Amino acid sequence: MQFTFAHNNFNVLDLEKSLAFYKQALGLVEVRRKEKPEFSLVFLGDGKTEHLLELTWLKDRTEPYNLGENEFHLAFRVAEFDQAYELHKQMGCICYENKGMGIYFIADPDGYWVEIIPVR
């Protein structure tokens, strides 16, 4: 039996704000969408791999999500690491840097962390 990754999910409070963030910060684009009266599911892709990020918007939710200690994250590799760092610095979304490991994290509008790793 072989299992393969399909997607990860983040619940978001403001779908349009999150879509704009992921497009600007990581170049992710909408691949497909499912609309229901009470929620929307939007799947984002990088255009290169099959792995998707699913954004779930519960339309009547007004309270921020409790992310606990936020000890979970997604990770992205990028060949243009310095250029990505400058973009994220300009966006003001860098939330943690580990210069010794050569990585940093950005936070999305809902506080989810995304690790940025250079291609090595």
DATA-V860946 format. One record per residue. BURIAL is + if it has 24 or more other C-alpha atoms within 12 Angstrom, else -. D_LAST is the distance of its C-alpha to the last C-alpha in whole Angstrom. Layout:
BEGIN
burial->BURIAL d_last->D_LAST
burial->BURIAL d_last->D_LAST
END
This chain:
BEGIN
burial->- d_last->31
burial->- d_last->28
burial->- d_last->27
burial->- d_last->24
burial->- d_last->23
burial->- d_last->25
burial->- d_last->24
burial->- d_last->24
burial->- d_last->27
burial->+ d_last->28
burial->+ d_last->31
burial->+ d_last->32
burial->+ d_last->35
burial->+ d_last->35
burial->+ d_last->33
burial->- d_last->34
burial->- d_last->32
burial->+ d_last->29
burial->+ d_last->29
burial->- d_last->29
burial->+ d_last->26
burial->+ d_last->23
burial->- d_last->24
burial->- d_last->24
burial->+ d_last->21
burial->+ d_last->19
burial->- d_last->20
burial->+ d_last->22
burial->+ d_last->25
burial->+ d_last->28
burial->- d_last->28
burial->- d_last->32
burial->- d_last->34
burial->- d_last->37
burial->- d_last->40
burial->- d_last->42
burial->- d_last->45
burial->- d_last->43
burial->- d_last->40
burial->+ d_last->37
burial->+ d_last->34
burial->+ d_last->31
burial->+ d_last->28
burial->+ d_last->25
burial->+ d_last->22
burial->- d_last->19
burial->- d_last->21
burial->- d_last->18
burial->- d_last->18
burial->- d_last->22
burial->- d_last->21
burial->+ d_last->23
burial->+ d_last->24
burial->+ d_last->28
burial->+ d_last->29
burial->+ d_last->33
burial->+ d_last->35
burial->+ d_last->39
burial->- d_last->41
burial->- d_last->43
burial->- d_last->41
burial->- d_last->41
burial->- d_last->40
burial->- d_last->36
burial->- d_last->34
burial->- d_last->34
burial->- d_last->31
burial->- d_last->32
burial->- d_last->29
burial->- d_last->26
burial->- d_last->24
burial->- d_last->23
burial->- d_last->20
burial->+ d_last->18
burial->- d_last->14
burial->+ d_last->13
burial->- d_last->9
burial->- d_last->9
burial->- d_last->8
burial->- d_last->11
burial->- d_last->10
burial->- d_last->13
burial->- d_last->15
burial->+ d_last->15
burial->+ d_last->16
burial->- d_last->19
burial->- d_last->20
burial->+ d_last->20
burial->- d_last->22
burial->- d_last->24
burial->- d_last->25
burial->- d_last->25
burial->+ d_last->23
burial->+ d_last->21
burial->+ d_last->23
burial->- d_last->20
burial->- d_last->18
burial->- d_last->16
burial->- d_last->15
burial->- d_last->15
burial->- d_last->12
burial->- d_last->10
burial->+ d_last->12
burial->+ d_last->15
burial->+ d_last->17
burial->+ d_last->20
burial->+ d_last->23
burial->+ d_last->25
burial->+ d_last->29
burial->+ d_last->30
burial->+ d_last->27
burial->+ d_last->25
burial->+ d_last->21
burial->+ d_last->18
burial->+ d_last->15
burial->+ d_last->12
burial->+ d_last->9
burial->- d_last->6
burial->- d_last->4
burial->- d_last->0
END
